[in-house]
């Protein structure tokens, strides 16, 4: 045995072992990928370089120690060299993706490929376990999510993207109907407590993951019932509140406590919570409606979209007239219009741009039109006109024309000076919303805010920089979607756990992901015949299965399974859920359309971990062209060699 120094620490080591073996034995991290290949040949990765005092840069896998040797394993110079080596390795890598593109597109990062695989095998228990690793509200999100994932689904290059949202909802419905809904085992109790302000999707998600970790979690909700925007902003026909109640009950089974009718600024203050609890997460949402300032906007019968939807499920004091104008083009405006139709009103949605520029989900716009909502595009209200009772009965609209794009990329609406007047007895302005910060008025705590009145916090940790306070969801992003709030909730739970354990520096931004998106339409299905199942088996790390697979089957056009819905006549004048759900066989059939684009070993990949650690930007890589190979085993057909497919 000899004595050497590694990073200033003295060790007794075997002189016949390499420095790489020695450092691994002593749990000293040095990146390395230079293991022998199947032929015994050494593939040098250049990642395991170290600095040897007096000898410069050496490879730890090739050098043995000498008595008195002094080694440094981390330095700025080494980091630069390792990053350069990683860029070389990654640029030569043949993979198109680590994660499947649907997972990358999902704000919550749900492992869609895996749960679709389990659904295709009729294993809903495994599917729900996968989903709840990153998204604990599949019953609700499976009903209201705009399905960002479908934009990334490569099946769209063949025919149509998979019905990912609907499949998530299906497996969650089955889990709910089971004797015991899936809840992960709670970790041992931790003697620390967290307060969460707001019980919307972000707050509930944060509380769910922290309670699973063993913390005492208390959620404070201003309204009489939990759920936030899911309860008070999403209409019943999209998300039945009985379903929401059951989901929240399941989420609380690991100890999360929800206290309702506790409004911040009245019964309790932020300062008090910060002192009483070890951490505070502000998930207050954006429940304050932003009005439109134009003549007559304060007449009787004029409401704000957020208030109208909230009133409909609470006091029901607002009167929905016979002729309703809804102003706006977002999802809230569509929800208001479809709600007014169900209240028996002749409803027109007024939008200052065209249908193509509407930020609302296209399928929601289509369904609103099917249900009878009329659209008045390229018009903007300039005055509401009242009757002798000071109630609105007419709206003066100015015709608009599209001009140059604005900061959002949409064409800017410009006034034309041409006006029309239409009769309406109810006007609902649903143009925007913002966080309600009135709770800060009588508090001496100074929360950093942006000019949009959202919290100005760290993008990765979501820490406000003030005391032990974190901010998530719409309070951080501005008005966004429920699935984005869920993503924030889970990220904040992880950050708070690190904060309470004193290791915030361990938090990383998103993991590295390839994005070498070759176009499916450039692949000739005739080249893919007689390929064996071993291709997919290898991707899963399974080599025993060698069943023959005709890959051209995956390239055939297979129609997407359509979600059954109530007829238009059945929807009118009631708030029954529009989507009635897949049959189990339909769900299995739809899940089998998945192309399994992502690498099955992505979560056990040292290369990906190193790329994340050294913050490699995939968009900066110069990747090689896809190789083609000819092999008699594949009937002499040329195939595109890609082990992730």
Buried (B, 14 or more C-beta within 10 A) or exposed (E): EBEBBBBEEEBEBEEEBBBBBBBBEEEBEBBBBBEEEEEEEEEEBBBBBBBBEEEEEBBBBEBBBEEEBBBBBBEEEBEEBBBEBBBBBBEEBBBBBBBBBBBBBBBBBBBBBBBBBBBBEEBBEBBBBBBBBBBBBBBBBBBBBBBBBBEBBBBBBBEBBBBBBBBBBBBBBBBBEEEEBBBBEBEEEBEBBBBBBBBBBBBBBBBBBBBBBBBBBBBBBBBEBBBBBBBBBBBBBBBBBEBBBBBBEBBBBBBBEBBEEBBBBEEBBBBBBBEEBBBBBBBBBBBBBBBBEEEBBEBBBBBBBBBBBBBBBEEEEBEBBEBBBBBBBBBBBBBBBBBBBBBEBBBBBBBBBBBEBBBBBEEBBEBBBEBBBEBBBBBBBBBBBBEEEEBBBBBBBBBBEBEEEEEEEBBBBEBEEEEEEBEBBBBBBBBBBBBBBEBBEEBEBEBEBEEEBBBBBBEEBBBBEBBBBBBBBBBBBBBBBBBBBBBBBBBBBBBBBBBBEEEBEEBEEEBBBBBBEBEBEEBEBEBBBBBBBBBBBBBEEEEEEEEEBBBBEBBEEBEBBEBEBBEEEEBEEEBEBBBEBBEBEBBBBBBBBBBBBBBBBBEEBEBBBBBBBBEBEBEEBEBEEBEEEEEEEBEEBBBBEBBBB
